[in-house]
Amino acid sequence: MFLRRSLPLIAPLFFIFALAGFSSRAQEPPTLRPAATPTPSPREEQEPLRIFTEEVQLPVVANDDYGHFDPTLERDDILVLEDRVPQQVKSIRRIPASVLLVLGTGSEISSDIRAETTRDFALNLIEGLRPGDNISVIQFARNAELIQDWTTDKNQVTHTLRTKLFSGRGSHLSTALDAAIHQLENQPLGNRHVVLVTDGVDLPGHLDYQGAMRALSGDALERSRTELREAVKRLNEAQATVHVISYTTLVRQALAGNRGTTHVSPTHTQQSHPDMAAIVDPTMPPGMTRSSSVGVAINFDPQMSRLRKAYERATKRSEQQLTSLAEDMGGRIWLPANAEQMAAQGAEVARDIGAQYVVTYKPTRPLSEARAGEYRRIEVASHRVGLHLRSRRGYVITR
């Protein structure tokens, strides 16, 4: 977020030429004597003087009253506070975005987290990005995989999403965020974005009932929360705006729709007769029949019911964490209720990315005096009626 430039103070170089005297004898040729080497002064032996300049590059989203991008933002329109101290804005500009898609494709419990749904969202997002924006894609389930390195070619990214994005088993969000941090390292500061699609619930792959219940409660759940908090701290240092598209509302609504459903299966109450005609029973589901020798048993699955309730509680907790993550990093969280809403929100995320400026200022309190890892809080406010600004809540000073 900040740049340091150094200008070495270069001492002038002095060249001393000495001419040898001519011999008194005219027949002898002149002789050139080597010049004496000057002794360096104490000042010349000192380290070059370096002059440091410091800048913070702050991503700021600018919209009007209707939520549309405001293309007229100027320096006098914005107030920046760092640790509640007003800062002098030096410049406001627009630069191409670096957009990293981190797409969760795995779930052990909910079949409503589908690669197809995530793909439709991502394709709409790519379509809405500006020409020149740099794009990369990571998919993750239990592990994270880079399936598209940085490119400005939208057609190439579209092909990757259609051919390389697949559903997986399990989910490990902190691993995905660490992969995202590594992928962002070589991208320019100022306009970095992470688009995260997930339910936020960590589950190892190929779990039985007991393993899933352990992952959703107790020490395992607390460990995954701690890992996520640490990954978020590292992501903050990467200085990216984070946009979250959460599956949490969608899967909870799907679970609510399935709640109360019973499994109906035939059970023999006595030996059936092969010639006995089937009798249509209006209380049976369409397409099913009952004979006089066949009864109906309703099988309840208490284990699955307990597992779904534990997963539902986990999604509510993860939704709170994901909301804080997005707001702290200057983005938003989207909570689609179904696959159609999620696909449509891809265009909304693209508009949010396209509405971002890079605001540059020199901190009143020098960065060179700060300790490594220090966190400084940021607030932005508008001086103009009808202009709405949003930015990250702070940044971490790195060395």
C-alpha atoms as a printed R data frame, in Angstrom:
    type eleno elety resid chain resno       x       y       z
1   ATOM     1    CA   MET     A     1   0.000   0.000   0.000
2   ATOM     2    CA   PHE     A     2   2.927   2.299   0.378
3   ATOM     3    CA   LEU     A     3   5.954   2.988  -1.816
4   ATOM     4    CA   ARG     A     4   9.430   4.065  -0.801
5   ATOM     5    CA   ARG     A     5  11.776   5.787  -3.240
6   ATOM     6    CA   SER     A     6  15.373   6.626  -2.437
7   ATOM     7    CA   LEU     A     7  17.588   9.241  -4.092
8   ATOM     8    CA   PRO     A     8  21.282   8.696  -3.227
9   ATOM     9    CA   LEU     A     9  23.346  11.841  -2.705
10  ATOM    10    CA   ILE     A    10  26.296  11.395  -5.033
11  ATOM    11    CA   ALA     A    11  29.499  13.240  -4.244
12  ATOM    12    CA   PRO     A    12  31.273  14.919  -7.208
13  ATOM    13    CA   LEU     A    13  34.259  13.069  -8.591
14  ATOM    14    CA   PHE     A    14  37.479  14.950  -8.956
15  ATOM    15    CA   PHE     A    15  40.127  13.982 -11.471
16  ATOM    16    CA   ILE     A    16  43.638  15.260 -10.806
17  ATOM    17    CA   PHE     A    17  46.045  15.243 -13.664
18  ATOM    18    CA   ALA     A    18  49.746  15.833 -13.034
19  ATOM    19    CA   LEU     A    19  52.159  16.680 -15.796
20  ATOM    20    CA   ALA     A    20  55.717  15.639 -15.427
21  ATOM    21    CA   GLY     A    21  58.345  18.260 -15.953
22  ATOM    22    CA   PHE     A    22  60.430  18.273 -19.069
23  ATOM    23    CA   SER     A    23  64.047  17.296 -18.851
24  ATOM    24    CA   SER     A    24  66.574  20.046 -19.286
25  ATOM    25    CA   ARG     A    25  68.101  18.015 -22.085
26  ATOM    26    CA   ALA     A    26  66.295  18.698 -25.348
27  ATOM    27    CA   GLN     A    27  67.198  15.317 -26.903
28  ATOM    28    CA   GLU     A    28  65.245  13.310 -24.262
29  ATOM    29    CA   PRO     A    29  61.478  12.740 -24.886
30  ATOM    30    CA   PRO     A    30  58.981  14.039 -22.339
31  ATOM    31    CA   THR     A    31  57.955  11.605 -19.577
32  ATOM    32    CA   LEU     A    32  54.366  11.292 -18.246
33  ATOM    33    CA   ARG     A    33  54.310  10.595 -14.524
34  ATOM    34    CA   PRO     A    34  51.310   8.786 -12.926
35  ATOM    35    CA   ALA     A    35  48.864  10.963 -11.003
36  ATOM    36    CA   ALA     A    36  48.829  10.710  -7.242
37  ATOM    37    CA   THR     A    37  45.735   9.007  -5.774
38  ATOM    38    CA   PRO     A    38  43.784  11.451  -3.612
39  ATOM    39    CA   THR     A    39  42.949  10.414  -0.052
40  ATOM    40    CA   PRO     A    40  39.171  10.181   0.428
41  ATOM    41    CA   SER     A    41  37.698  12.613   2.874
42  ATOM    42    CA   PRO     A    42  35.591  11.357   5.816
43  ATOM    43    CA   ARG     A    43  32.471  12.650   4.051
44  ATOM    44    CA   GLU     A    44  33.216  10.544   0.937
45  ATOM    45    CA   GLU     A    45  33.538   7.368   3.049
46  ATOM    46    CA   GLN     A    46  30.051   7.798   4.560
47  ATOM    47    CA   GLU     A    47  26.985   5.912   3.331
48  ATOM    48    CA   PRO     A    48  24.999   7.771   0.639
49  ATOM    49    CA   LEU     A    49  22.230   9.913   2.079
50  ATOM    50    CA   ARG     A    50  18.807   8.431   1.213
51  ATOM    51    CA   ILE     A    51  15.670  10.537   1.088
52  ATOM    52    CA   PHE     A    52  12.461   8.540   1.615
53  ATOM    53    CA   THR     A    53   9.016   9.450   0.369
54  ATOM    54    CA   GLU     A    54   5.972   7.479   1.521
55  ATOM    55    CA   GLU     A    55   2.563   6.972  -0.015
56  ATOM    56    CA   VAL     A    56  -0.547   5.025   0.882
57  ATOM    57    CA   GLN     A    57  -2.665   3.761  -1.999
58  ATOM    58    CA   LEU     A    58  -6.242   3.413  -0.817
59  ATOM    59    CA   PRO     A    59  -8.950   1.718  -2.930
60  ATOM    60    CA   VAL     A    60 -12.216   3.678  -2.748
61  ATOM    61    CA   VAL     A    61 -15.570   2.797  -4.345
62  ATOM    62    CA   ALA     A    62 -17.579   5.828  -5.491
63  ATOM    63    CA   ASN     A    63 -21.324   5.567  -6.252
64  ATOM    64    CA   ASP     A    64 -24.220   7.981  -6.624
65  ATOM    65    CA   ASP     A    65 -27.607   7.842  -4.883
66  ATOM    66    CA   TYR     A    66 -28.750   5.128  -7.290
67  ATOM    67    CA   GLY     A    67 -25.762   2.870  -6.646
68  ATOM    68    CA   HIS     A    68 -24.177   3.681 -10.009
69  ATOM    69    CA   PHE     A    69 -20.490   4.469 -10.508
70  ATOM    70    CA   ASP     A    70 -19.672   8.168 -10.138
71  ATOM    71    CA   PRO     A    71 -17.059   9.084 -12.790
72  ATOM    72    CA   THR     A    72 -16.504  12.641 -11.506
73  ATOM    73    CA   LEU     A    73 -14.671  12.044  -8.202
74  ATOM    74    CA   GLU     A    74 -12.078  14.744  -7.409
75  ATOM    75    CA   ARG     A    75  -9.641  15.338  -4.554
76  ATOM    76    CA   ASP     A    76 -11.838  17.949  -2.898
77  ATOM    77    CA   ASP     A    77 -14.754  15.484  -2.786
78  ATOM    78    CA   ILE     A    78 -13.131  13.103  -0.347
79  ATOM    79    CA   LEU     A    79 -11.986  13.241   3.278
80  ATOM    80    CA   VAL     A    80  -9.549  10.547   4.423
81  ATOM    81    CA   LEU     A    81  -8.917   9.947   8.132
82  ATOM    82    CA   GLU     A    82  -6.071   7.740   9.330
83  ATOM    83    CA   ASP     A    83  -6.420   6.924  13.013
84  ATOM    84    CA   ARG     A    84  -8.909   9.828  13.114
85  ATOM    85    CA   VAL     A    85  -6.361  12.320  11.742
86  ATOM    86    CA   PRO     A    86  -7.246  14.053   8.432
87  ATOM    87    CA   GLN     A    87  -4.849  13.286   5.572
88  ATOM    88    CA   GLN     A    88  -4.001  15.361   2.511
89  ATOM    89    CA   VAL     A    89  -5.035  13.535  -0.675
90  ATOM    90    CA   LYS     A    90  -2.367  13.814  -3.380
91  ATOM    91    CA   SER     A    91  -4.092  12.107  -6.294
92  ATOM    92    CA   ILE     A    92  -7.157  10.167  -7.435
93  ATOM    93    CA   ARG     A    93  -6.880   7.878 -10.430
94  ATOM    94    CA   ARG     A    94  -8.277   4.825 -12.160
95  ATOM    95    CA   ILE     A    95  -6.075   1.842 -12.964
96  ATOM    96    CA   PRO     A    96  -6.806  -1.690 -14.266
97  ATOM    97    CA   ALA     A    97  -7.943  -4.160 -11.620
98  ATOM    98    CA   SER     A    98  -6.329  -7.455 -10.614
99  ATOM    99    CA   VAL     A    99  -9.279  -9.780  -9.963
100 ATOM   100    CA   LEU     A   100  -8.645 -13.151  -8.324
101 ATOM   101    CA   LEU     A   101 -11.590 -15.555  -8.238
102 ATOM   102    CA   VAL     A   102 -11.447 -18.018  -5.316
103 ATOM   103    CA   LEU     A   103 -14.231 -20.484  -6.004
104 ATOM   104    CA   GLY     A   104 -15.377 -23.063  -3.469
105 ATOM   105    CA   THR     A   105 -16.657 -26.227  -5.185
106 ATOM   106    CA   GLY     A   106 -16.783 -28.761  -2.355
107 ATOM   107    CA   SER     A   107 -19.343 -29.769   0.253
108 ATOM   108    CA   GLU     A   108 -19.792 -32.931   2.264
109 ATOM   109    CA   ILE     A   109 -23.324 -32.155   3.397
110 ATOM   110    CA   SER     A   110 -25.165 -29.824   1.020
111 ATOM   111    CA   SER     A   111 -25.741 -30.930  -2.560
112 ATOM   112    CA   ASP     A   112 -26.826 -27.353  -3.343
113 ATOM   113    CA   ILE     A   113 -23.202 -26.168  -3.527
114 ATOM   114    CA   ARG     A   114 -22.615 -26.996  -7.173
115 ATOM   115    CA   ALA     A   115 -19.790 -26.235  -9.568
116 ATOM   116    CA   GLU     A   116 -22.420 -25.348 -12.193
117 ATOM   117    CA   THR     A   117 -23.942 -22.642  -9.978
118 ATOM   118    CA   THR     A   118 -20.526 -21.207  -9.117
119 ATOM   119    CA   ARG     A   119 -19.539 -21.303 -12.806
120 ATOM   120    CA   ASP     A   120 -22.625 -19.356 -13.914
121 ATOM   121    CA   PHE     A   121 -21.832 -16.657 -11.353
122 ATOM   122    CA   ALA     A   122 -18.181 -16.453 -12.441
123 ATOM   123    CA   LEU     A   123 -19.036 -16.252 -16.148
124 ATOM   124    CA   ASN     A   124 -21.351 -13.286 -15.545
125 ATOM   125    CA   LEU     A   125 -18.659 -11.606 -13.464
126 ATOM   126    CA   ILE     A   126 -16.006 -12.019 -16.168
127 ATOM   127    CA   GLU     A   127 -18.363 -10.634 -18.787
128 ATOM   128    CA   GLY     A   128 -18.861  -7.449 -16.751
129 ATOM   129    CA   LEU     A   129 -15.195  -6.635 -16.067
130 ATOM   130    CA   ARG     A   130 -13.471  -3.816 -17.947
131 ATOM   131    CA   PRO     A   131 -11.056  -4.478 -20.822
132 ATOM   132    CA   GLY     A   132  -7.508  -4.595 -19.465
133 ATOM   133    CA   ASP     A   133  -8.462  -6.030 -16.071
134 ATOM   134    CA   ASN     A   134  -6.169  -8.896 -15.072
135 ATOM   135    CA   ILE     A   135  -7.935 -12.128 -14.035
136 ATOM   136    CA   SER     A   136  -6.872 -15.329 -12.270
137 ATOM   137    CA   VAL     A   137  -8.873 -18.291 -10.916
138 ATOM   138    CA   ILE     A   138  -8.364 -20.642  -7.943
139 ATOM   139    CA   GLN     A   139 -10.808 -23.442  -7.168
140 ATOM   140    CA   PHE     A   140 -10.812 -25.105  -3.778
141 ATOM   141    CA   ALA     A   141 -12.392 -27.964  -1.911
142 ATOM   142    CA   ARG     A   142 -10.214 -29.775   0.596
143 ATOM   143    CA   ASN     A   143  -7.191 -28.348  -1.249
144 ATOM   144    CA   ALA     A   144  -6.692 -25.254  -3.400
145 ATOM   145    CA   GLU     A   145  -5.765 -25.437  -7.086
146 ATOM   146    CA   LEU     A   146  -4.722 -22.659  -9.460
147 ATOM   147    CA   ILE     A   147  -6.596 -23.350 -12.697
148 ATOM   148    CA   GLN     A   148  -5.978 -20.004 -14.423
149 ATOM   149    CA   ASP     A   149  -2.902 -17.810 -14.067
150 ATOM   150    CA   TRP     A   150  -3.083 -14.046 -14.627
151 ATOM   151    CA   THR     A   151  -4.404 -12.970 -18.002
152 ATOM   152    CA   THR     A   152  -6.377 -10.121 -19.572
153 ATOM   153    CA   ASP     A   153  -7.934 -12.515 -22.098
154 ATOM   154    CA   LYS     A   154 -11.576 -12.978 -21.065
155 ATOM   155    CA   ASN     A   155 -12.092 -15.732 -23.621
156 ATOM   156    CA   GLN     A   156  -9.294 -17.755 -22.081
157 ATOM   157    CA   VAL     A   157 -10.772 -17.391 -18.582
158 ATOM   158    CA   THR     A   158 -14.209 -18.381 -19.878
159 ATOM   159    CA   HIS     A   159 -12.741 -21.518 -21.472
160 ATOM   160    CA   THR     A   160 -10.998 -22.376 -18.194
161 ATOM   161    CA   LEU     A   161 -14.203 -22.018 -16.191
162 ATOM   162    CA   ARG     A   162 -16.084 -24.250 -18.629
163 ATOM   163    CA   THR     A   163 -13.452 -26.993 -18.805
164 ATOM   164    CA   LYS     A   164 -11.522 -27.020 -15.503
165 ATOM   165    CA   LEU     A   165 -13.989 -26.095 -12.753
166 ATOM   166    CA   PHE     A   166 -15.299 -29.249 -11.074
167 ATOM   167    CA   SER     A   167 -17.050 -30.192  -7.844
168 ATOM   168    CA   GLY     A   168 -14.847 -31.541  -5.054
169 ATOM   169    CA   ARG     A   169 -15.062 -33.102  -1.618
170 ATOM   170    CA   GLY     A   170 -14.674 -31.178   1.618
171 ATOM   171    CA   SER     A   171 -13.726 -27.550   2.095
172 ATOM   172    CA   HIS     A   172 -10.781 -25.744   3.686
173 ATOM   173    CA   LEU     A   173 -11.148 -21.965   3.446
174 ATOM   174    CA   SER     A   174  -7.907 -20.904   5.165
175 ATOM   175    CA   THR     A   175  -5.892 -22.984   2.664
176 ATOM   176    CA   ALA     A   176  -7.676 -21.200  -0.182
177 ATOM   177    CA   LEU     A   177  -6.934 -17.761   1.302
178 ATOM   178    CA   ASP     A   178  -3.241 -18.609   1.690
179 ATOM   179    CA   ALA     A   179  -3.165 -19.631  -1.982
180 ATOM   180    CA   ALA     A   180  -4.841 -16.319  -2.854
181 ATOM   181    CA   ILE     A   181  -2.225 -14.326  -0.931
182 ATOM   182    CA   HIS     A   182   0.566 -16.071  -2.819
183 ATOM   183    CA   GLN     A   183  -1.149 -15.472  -6.157
184 ATOM   184    CA   LEU     A   184  -1.523 -11.731  -5.477
185 ATOM   185    CA   GLU     A   185   2.129 -11.142  -4.589
186 ATOM   186    CA   ASN     A   186   3.284  -9.929  -8.012
187 ATOM   187    CA   GLN     A   187   0.230  -7.830  -8.821
188 ATOM   188    CA   PRO     A   188   0.326  -4.014  -8.564
189 ATOM   189    CA   LEU     A   189  -0.926  -2.465  -5.342
190 ATOM   190    CA   GLY     A   190  -3.963  -0.235  -5.262
191 ATOM   191    CA   ASN     A   191  -6.601  -2.168  -7.184
192 ATOM   192    CA   ARG     A   192  -6.377  -5.796  -6.072
193 ATOM   193    CA   HIS     A   193  -9.595  -7.797  -5.643
194 ATOM   194    CA   VAL     A   194 -10.471 -11.219  -4.249
195 ATOM   195    CA   VAL     A   195 -13.883 -12.608  -5.198
196 ATOM   196    CA   LEU     A   196 -14.667 -15.412  -2.742
197 ATOM   197    CA   VAL     A   197 -17.477 -17.938  -3.317
198 ATOM   198    CA   THR     A   198 -18.012 -20.253  -0.322
199 ATOM   199    CA   ASP     A   199 -20.264 -21.344   2.532
200 ATOM   200    CA   GLY     A   200 -17.369 -20.680   4.917
201 ATOM   201    CA   VAL     A   201 -17.676 -24.076   6.647
202 ATOM   202    CA   ASP     A   202 -14.526 -26.204   6.911
203 ATOM   203    CA   LEU     A   203 -15.039 -29.928   6.376
204 ATOM   204    CA   PRO     A   204 -12.432 -32.584   5.542
205 ATOM   205    CA   GLY     A   205 -13.384 -34.781   2.610
206 ATOM   206    CA   HIS     A   206 -14.883 -38.280   2.773
207 ATOM   207    CA   LEU     A   207 -16.375 -37.998   6.258
208 ATOM   208    CA   ASP     A   208 -18.651 -40.429   8.018
209 ATOM   209    CA   TYR     A   209 -21.335 -39.177  10.407
210 ATOM   210    CA   GLN     A   210 -19.082 -39.125  13.472
211 ATOM   211    CA   GLY     A   211 -16.290 -37.336  11.614
212 ATOM   212    CA   ALA     A   212 -18.652 -34.679  10.267
213 ATOM   213    CA   MET     A   213 -20.112 -34.023  13.714
214 ATOM   214    CA   ARG     A   214 -16.621 -33.629  15.184
215 ATOM   215    CA   ALA     A   215 -15.672 -31.175  12.413
216 ATOM   216    CA   LEU     A   216 -18.764 -29.067  13.125
217 ATOM   217    CA   SER     A   217 -18.300 -28.813  16.873
218 ATOM   218    CA   GLY     A   218 -15.777 -28.716  19.699
219 ATOM   219    CA   ASP     A   219 -12.024 -28.396  19.207
220 ATOM   220    CA   ALA     A   220 -12.123 -28.964  15.442
221 ATOM   221    CA   LEU     A   221 -14.536 -26.075  14.930
222 ATOM   222    CA   GLU     A   222 -12.507 -23.747  17.142
223 ATOM   223    CA   ARG     A   223  -9.313 -24.749  15.313
224 ATOM   224    CA   SER     A   224 -10.826 -23.916  11.925
225 ATOM   225    CA   ARG     A   225 -11.971 -20.519  13.260
226 ATOM   226    CA   THR     A   226  -8.459 -19.765  14.504
227 ATOM   227    CA   GLU     A   227  -6.928 -20.781  11.173
228 ATOM   228    CA   LEU     A   228  -9.376 -18.528   9.348
229 ATOM   229    CA   ARG     A   229  -8.603 -15.532  11.585
230 ATOM   230    CA   GLU     A   230  -4.883 -15.936  10.936
231 ATOM   231    CA   ALA     A   231  -5.446 -16.274   7.185
232 ATOM   232    CA   VAL     A   232  -7.577 -13.104   7.199
233 ATOM   233    CA   LYS     A   233  -4.741 -11.197   8.900
234 ATOM   234    CA   ARG     A   234  -2.359 -12.290   6.160
235 ATOM   235    CA   LEU     A   235  -4.911 -11.376   3.514
236 ATOM   236    CA   ASN     A   236  -5.181  -7.893   5.038
237 ATOM   237    CA   GLU     A   237  -1.457  -7.455   4.471
238 ATOM   238    CA   ALA     A   238  -2.014  -8.323   0.800
239 ATOM   239    CA   GLN     A   239  -4.133  -5.130   0.587
240 ATOM   240    CA   ALA     A   240  -6.942  -6.556  -1.536
241 ATOM   241    CA   THR     A   241 -10.601  -5.613  -1.592
242 ATOM   242    CA   VAL     A   242 -12.636  -8.745  -0.770
243 ATOM   243    CA   HIS     A   243 -16.063  -9.483  -2.246
244 ATOM   244    CA   VAL     A   244 -17.917 -12.457  -0.744
245 ATOM   245    CA   ILE     A   245 -20.674 -14.451  -2.414
246 ATOM   246    CA   SER     A   246 -21.935 -16.722   0.349
247 ATOM   247    CA   TYR     A   247 -23.794 -19.986  -0.112
248 ATOM   248    CA   THR     A   248 -25.042 -19.816   3.490
249 ATOM   249    CA   THR     A   249 -28.564 -18.498   2.881
250 ATOM   250    CA   LEU     A   250 -29.064 -20.727  -0.148
251 ATOM   251    CA   VAL     A   251 -28.147 -23.947   1.671
252 ATOM   252    CA   ARG     A   252 -30.183 -23.053   4.771
253 ATOM   253    CA   GLN     A   253 -33.259 -22.477   2.665
254 ATOM   254    CA   ALA     A   254 -32.661 -25.789   0.924
255 ATOM   255    CA   LEU     A   255 -32.345 -27.525   4.296
256 ATOM   256    CA   ALA     A   256 -35.566 -25.878   5.494
257 ATOM   257    CA   GLY     A   257 -37.341 -27.117   2.380
258 ATOM   258    CA   ASN     A   258 -36.153 -30.669   3.027
259 ATOM   259    CA   ARG     A   259 -37.012 -30.578   6.706
260 ATOM   260    CA   GLY     A   260 -39.943 -32.804   7.568
261 ATOM   261    CA   THR     A   261 -39.521 -34.952   4.465
262 ATOM   262    CA   THR     A   262 -39.902 -38.626   5.248
263 ATOM   263    CA   HIS     A   263 -38.583 -41.639   3.399
264 ATOM   264    CA   VAL     A   264 -41.391 -43.985   2.405
265 ATOM   265    CA   SER     A   265 -40.527 -47.579   1.587
266 ATOM   266    CA   PRO     A   266 -42.628 -50.720   1.173
267 ATOM   267    CA   THR     A   267 -42.403 -53.417   3.800
268 ATOM   268    CA   HIS     A   268 -44.005 -56.847   3.594
269 ATOM   269    CA   THR     A   269 -46.553 -57.570   6.335
270 ATOM   270    CA   GLN     A   270 -47.262 -61.053   5.022
271 ATOM   271    CA   GLN     A   271 -46.337 -63.247   2.111
272 ATOM   272    CA   SER     A   272 -47.477 -61.544  -1.069
273 ATOM   273    CA   HIS     A   273 -49.399 -63.441  -3.701
274 ATOM   274    CA   PRO     A   274 -48.047 -63.114  -7.247
275 ATOM   275    CA   ASP     A   275 -51.516 -62.871  -8.735
276 ATOM   276    CA   MET     A   276 -52.772 -60.187  -6.345
277 ATOM   277    CA   ALA     A   277 -53.525 -56.961  -8.194
278 ATOM   278    CA   ALA     A   278 -51.984 -53.736  -6.980
279 ATOM   279    CA   ILE     A   279 -54.404 -51.291  -5.425
280 ATOM   280    CA   VAL     A   280 -54.012 -47.567  -6.078
281 ATOM   281    CA   ASP     A   281 -53.873 -45.672  -2.785
282 ATOM   282    CA   PRO     A   282 -54.523 -41.899  -3.010
283 ATOM   283    CA   THR     A   283 -52.421 -41.326   0.116
284 ATOM   284    CA   MET     A   284 -49.312 -42.673  -1.626
285 ATOM   285    CA   PRO     A   285 -46.935 -40.513  -3.677
286 ATOM   286    CA   PRO     A   286 -47.724 -40.403  -7.435
287 ATOM   287    CA   GLY     A   287 -46.530 -43.489  -9.263
288 ATOM   288    CA   MET     A   288 -46.512 -45.720  -6.159
289 ATOM   289    CA   THR     A   289 -49.063 -48.431  -5.420
290 ATOM   290    CA   ARG     A   290 -49.969 -50.586  -2.468
291 ATOM   291    CA   SER     A   291 -51.128 -54.200  -2.489
292 ATOM   292    CA   SER     A   292 -53.038 -55.889   0.321
293 ATOM   293    CA   SER     A   293 -49.902 -57.756   1.298
294 ATOM   294    CA   VAL     A   294 -47.615 -54.708   1.370
295 ATOM   295    CA   GLY     A   295 -47.592 -52.098   4.105
296 ATOM   296    CA   VAL     A   296 -45.789 -48.746   4.394
297 ATOM   297    CA   ALA     A   297 -42.995 -47.965   6.827
298 ATOM   298    CA   ILE     A   298 -41.770 -44.388   7.445
299 ATOM   299    CA   ASN     A   299 -38.029 -44.350   8.116
300 ATOM   300    CA   PHE     A   300 -36.727 -41.335  10.048
301 ATOM   301    CA   ASP     A   301 -32.971 -40.677   9.985
302 ATOM   302    CA   PRO     A   302 -32.126 -39.016  13.324
303 ATOM   303    CA   GLN     A   303 -28.411 -38.896  12.549
304 ATOM   304    CA   MET     A   304 -28.937 -36.975   9.319
305 ATOM   305    CA   SER     A   305 -31.300 -34.609  11.122
306 ATOM   306    CA   ARG     A   306 -28.683 -33.855  13.800
307 ATOM   307    CA   LEU     A   307 -25.985 -33.403  11.157
308 ATOM   308    CA   ARG     A   308 -28.083 -30.954   9.165
309 ATOM   309    CA   LYS     A   309 -28.835 -28.908  12.276
310 ATOM   310    CA   ALA     A   310 -25.139 -28.766  13.174
311 ATOM   311    CA   TYR     A   311 -24.304 -27.669   9.622
312 ATOM   312    CA   GLU     A   312 -27.039 -25.019   9.723
313 ATOM   313    CA   ARG     A   313 -25.575 -23.577  12.938
314 ATOM   314    CA   ALA     A   314 -22.120 -23.590  11.352
315 ATOM   315    CA   THR     A   315 -23.363 -21.619   8.326
316 ATOM   316    CA   LYS     A   316 -24.822 -18.922  10.593
317 ATOM   317    CA   ARG     A   317 -21.477 -18.517  12.360
318 ATOM   318    CA   SER     A   318 -19.547 -18.513   9.092
319 ATOM   319    CA   GLU     A   319 -21.907 -15.917   7.624
320 ATOM   320    CA   GLN     A   320 -20.992 -13.535  10.447
321 ATOM   321    CA   GLN     A   321 -17.270 -14.125   9.814
322 ATOM   322    CA   LEU     A   322 -17.633 -13.648   6.070
323 ATOM   323    CA   THR     A   323 -19.606 -10.436   6.572
324 ATOM   324    CA   SER     A   324 -16.870  -8.991   8.788
325 ATOM   325    CA   LEU     A   325 -14.224 -10.084   6.279
326 ATOM   326    CA   ALA     A   326 -15.916  -8.289   3.387
327 ATOM   327    CA   GLU     A   327 -16.634  -5.097   5.330
328 ATOM   328    CA   ASP     A   328 -13.127  -4.881   6.814
329 ATOM   329    CA   MET     A   329 -11.592  -5.297   3.353
330 ATOM   330    CA   GLY     A   330 -13.732  -2.652   1.656
331 ATOM   331    CA   GLY     A   331 -16.050  -5.033  -0.179
332 ATOM   332    CA   ARG     A   332 -19.574  -6.392   0.259
333 ATOM   333    CA   ILE     A   333 -21.223  -9.714   0.966
334 ATOM   334    CA   TRP     A   334 -23.946 -11.134  -1.255
335 ATOM   335    CA   LEU     A   335 -26.393 -13.711   0.155
336 ATOM   336    CA   PRO     A   336 -28.291 -15.251  -2.764
337 ATOM   337    CA   ALA     A   337 -31.314 -17.372  -1.900
338 ATOM   338    CA   ASN     A   338 -31.129 -19.553  -5.014
339 ATOM   339    CA   ALA     A   339 -28.931 -20.418  -7.983
340 ATOM   340    CA   GLU     A   340 -30.594 -17.856 -10.273
341 ATOM   341    CA   GLN     A   341 -29.898 -15.002  -7.857
342 ATOM   342    CA   MET     A   342 -26.277 -16.076  -7.485
343 ATOM   343    CA   ALA     A   343 -25.708 -16.112 -11.240
344 ATOM   344    CA   ALA     A   344 -27.232 -12.632 -11.617
345 ATOM   345    CA   GLN     A   345 -25.035 -11.231  -8.833
346 ATOM   346    CA   GLY     A   346 -21.925 -11.838 -10.928
347 ATOM   347    CA   ALA     A   347 -22.756  -8.675 -12.880
348 ATOM   348    CA   GLU     A   348 -23.255  -6.754  -9.611
349 ATOM   349    CA   VAL     A   349 -19.813  -7.718  -8.336
350 ATOM   350    CA   ALA     A   350 -18.275  -6.647 -11.661
351 ATOM   351    CA   ARG     A   351 -19.943  -3.228 -11.331
352 ATOM   352    CA   ASP     A   352 -18.600  -2.887  -7.782
353 ATOM   353    CA   ILE     A   353 -15.073  -3.628  -8.985
354 ATOM   354    CA   GLY     A   354 -15.475  -1.159 -11.852
355 ATOM   355    CA   ALA     A   355 -16.556   1.624  -9.478
356 ATOM   356    CA   GLN     A   356 -13.210   1.715  -7.657
357 ATOM   357    CA   TYR     A   357 -10.658   4.538  -7.612
358 ATOM   358    CA   VAL     A   358  -7.146   4.522  -6.179
359 ATOM   359    CA   VAL     A   359  -6.649   7.417  -3.742
360 ATOM   360    CA   THR     A   360  -3.053   8.287  -2.827
361 ATOM   361    CA   TYR     A   361  -1.941  10.244   0.227
362 ATOM   362    CA   LYS     A   362   1.191  10.750   2.316
363 ATOM   363    CA   PRO     A   363   0.498   9.786   5.952
364 ATOM   364    CA   THR     A   364   0.841  12.565   8.499
365 ATOM   365    CA   ARG     A   365   2.541  10.048  10.793
366 ATOM   366    CA   PRO     A   366   5.477   8.654   8.744
367 ATOM   367    CA   LEU     A   367   5.423   4.991   7.852
368 ATOM   368    CA   SER     A   368   9.153   4.761   8.546
369 ATOM   369    CA   GLU     A   369   8.426   5.392  12.235
370 ATOM   370    CA   ALA     A   370   5.865   2.587  12.495
371 ATOM   371    CA   ARG     A   371   6.611  -0.896  13.751
372 ATOM   372    CA   ALA     A   372   6.204  -3.857  11.406
373 ATOM   373    CA   GLY     A   373   2.695  -5.286  11.623
374 ATOM   374    CA   GLU     A   374   1.155  -2.070  12.948
375 ATOM   375    CA   TYR     A   375  -2.504  -1.605  11.985
376 ATOM   376    CA   ARG     A   376  -3.837   1.824  11.069
377 ATOM   377    CA   ARG     A   377  -7.561   2.483  10.873
378 ATOM   378    CA   ILE     A   378  -9.019   4.232   7.838
379 ATOM   379    CA   GLU     A   379 -12.238   6.202   7.393
380 ATOM   380    CA   VAL     A   380 -13.430   7.905   4.218
381 ATOM   381    CA   ALA     A   381 -16.199  10.478   3.967
382 ATOM   382    CA   SER     A   382 -17.748  12.508   1.160
383 ATOM   383    CA   HIS     A   383 -17.779  16.289   0.980
384 ATOM   384    CA   ARG     A   384 -20.380  16.189  -1.809
385 ATOM   385    CA   VAL     A   385 -24.112  15.519  -1.487
386 ATOM   386    CA   GLY     A   386 -25.192  12.406  -3.385
387 ATOM   387    CA   LEU     A   387 -21.721  10.854  -3.414
388 ATOM   388    CA   HIS     A   388 -21.293   7.606  -1.462
389 ATOM   389    CA   LEU     A   389 -17.804   6.282  -0.730
390 ATOM   390    CA   ARG     A   390 -16.628   2.931   0.622
391 ATOM   391    CA   SER     A   391 -13.144   1.681   1.452
392 ATOM   392    CA   ARG     A   392 -11.285  -0.786   3.615
393 ATOM   393    CA   ARG     A   393 -11.290  -0.153   7.366
394 ATOM   394    CA   GLY     A   394  -7.527  -0.093   7.693
395 ATOM   395    CA   TYR     A   395  -4.200  -1.493   6.532
396 ATOM   396    CA   VAL     A   396  -1.227  -3.339   7.959
397 ATOM   397    CA   ILE     A   397   2.278  -1.885   7.688
398 ATOM   398    CA   THR     A   398   4.774  -4.383   6.299
399 ATOM   399    CA   ARG     A   399   8.518  -4.241   5.892
